Amino acid sequence: MSVLEIRDVTKAFGATKAVDSFNLTVGDGELVCLLGPSGSGKSTLLRMIGGFETPTSGHVAIDGEDVTRVPPEKRPTGMVFQSHALWTHMNVFKNLAFGLKLRRLPEAEIKRRVEAVLELVGLAGYGHRATNQLSGGQQQRVALARSLVLEPKILLLDEPFASLDQHLRERLREEVRDIQQRLKITTLFVTHGQDEALALADRIVVMRDGRTEQAAAPDVVYREPATPFVAGFIGTMNLVEGAVANGTFTHSGFTVPLPVGDGTATLAVRPEALEIVAVNGGGMAKIHRVTDYGTHAIVDIELPDGTRLKSMTSEARDWSHGQPIDLKPRAFAAYRDNAAIHRSN
């Protein structure tokens, strides 16, 4: 059952379209990550779902009801912003209780809800604290709790961990995922961090220039990127443009069998799928640099025309700078006209 439906939504600021004829349906209890670079339209889209922006055209529906022009306070949504947006003149309890008081709930119900949600986010007993006495991670938990205490049908998260350090980001995203699954609340999470999206999402929507490049499960987006943009944006990818003739792709001595029609193509190979083959004589490429990460090594490779590729290996090899090698991709994809034309697994 779909809880959220976005139909042909466009948002224009003057001549610039931040979101362009966008369509998406989100199922009950689903966590969808809107992923893309800065300026891709993901935060603007989230703000239109929450009612903080009005679409230039198109419709937003929640549970089948058109809410396109319904103000934020009358929508069944809760929004957590990148900046915590907490009221510093109120303690934690009052920050959480404010929205409930506007709804004229009884004091006993407000107290019950606030205490329950503080326990849910790991801040039981913090109600009396001033918000400026909290750490960044605790403030973000309060911001999350302030949305959850309203018991929204849809939770909207706009890069909520962007200002936090890496370790704290990882811990909080695990907590958010646990809370989301426990409550079974439909959630949209905006991020430009691919690791965050891969770790959190049931489905990732990769956005570019206000449009969808690909919408699929995280493993599909990673293993079968629909376009060269997605291939280059998700994870590390070797992207090489070359010519295809007589079933062979060629770029500066790098050749790969490719059973497609003649023309140009972009080859995409993950570092873990690019095998280095040692040679006794002259190879078609050479080792440029090896970076040892303990569990694996990243090998930078240089083709004759200066093109750089990366290979990832778990083997302890005594590679040396300038050593000639050959390359053998174990799996790859090929693209033409912004679409996949061949995949080899």
Secondary structure by P-SEA (a helix, b strand, c coil): cccbbbcbbbbbccccccccccccccccbbbbbbccccccaaaaaaaaaaccccccccccccccccccccccccccbbbbcccccccccccaaaaaaaaaaaacccaaaaaaaaaaaaaaaccccccccccccccaaaaaaaaaaaaaaacccbbbbccccccccaaaaaaaaaaaaaaaaaacccbbbbbccaaaaaacccbbbbbccccccccccaaaaaaccccaaaaaaccccbbbbbbbcccbbbcccccccccccccbbbbbbccccbbbbbbccccccccccccccccbbbbbbbcccbbbbbbbbcccccccccccbbbbbccbbbbcccccccccc
